[in-house]
Structures are given as structure tokens and as C-alpha cells.
Amino acid sequence: MRHTMGCKLGARRDLRKALGRGLDHFRREGAKLIPPPTADDPYEDEAYRLWAIKQRGNSA
């Protein structure tokens, strides 16, 4: 079960990469909230900054 799930996740990652749908796409489209928040999240920018650093480390 675990091995199969890993293959599916890897295929999704490869598809996102081929379509150019990385972290920026997720931030613009995948993380939309309905209804939109009424105030800014003070941790959002820092969370995405750290996520981007982690992704760069995993792609090498």
C-alpha cells in the first residue's frame, strides 16, 4: 500500500512539474479560500518562503 501511494504521489509531482505548476501555482490557485479571509495571515509569507527552500533542497 505504501509503495503504491508513493508512486502515485511521484507521478503527480512529475505532472505538476511538466505543467509548470509548482509552489507559485499552488499559492495562487490551490490555496484560495472561499469566502476570502478578512485579514492578512501574518505567517503566510514566511511559510511559503520556507516551503520554497525545502523544495529546492529536494530537487537537487
C-alpha positions in Angstrom: 0.0 0.0 0.0 2.7 2.5 1.0 4.8 1.7 -2.1 1.7 2.3 -4.4 0.9 5.6 -2.7 4.5 6.8 -3.2 4.3 6.0 -6.9 1.1 8.0 -7.3 2.5 11.0 -5.4 5.6 10.9 -7.6 3.5 10.8 -10.8 1.5 13.8 -9.5 4.7 15.7 -8.8 6.1 14.9 -12.2 2.8 16.1 -13.8 2.8 19.3 -11.9 6.4 19.9 -12.9 5.7 19.2 -16.6 2.7 21.6 -16.5 4.8 24.3 -14.6 2.5 24.0 -11.6 4.8 24.4 -8.7 4.6 26.3 -5.5 3.7 29.6 -7.1 0.7 28.0 -8.9 -0.4 26.3 -5.6 -0.2 29.7 -3.8 -2.3 31.5 -6.5 -4.8 28.8 -7.3 -4.7 25.9 -4.9 -4.8 27.8 -1.7 -7.8 30.0 -2.4 -10.2 30.3 0.4 -13.9 30.9 -0.1 -15.0 33.2 1.4 -11.7 35.1 1.3 -10.1 35.9 4.6 -10.9 39.3 6.1 -7.3 39.8 7.4 -3.8 39.0 6.2 -2.2 35.9 7.7 1.0 37.1 9.4 2.7 33.7 8.9 1.8 33.1 5.2 4.8 34.7 3.5 7.2 33.0 5.9 5.6 29.6 5.4 5.9 29.8 1.6 9.5 31.1 1.9 10.4 28.0 4.0 8.5 25.7 1.7 10.3 27.0 -1.3 13.7 26.5 0.4 12.7 22.9 1.2 11.6 22.2 -2.4 14.9 23.5 -3.7 16.7 21.1 -1.4 14.6 18.1 -2.5 15.0 18.8 -6.3 18.8 18.6 -6.2 
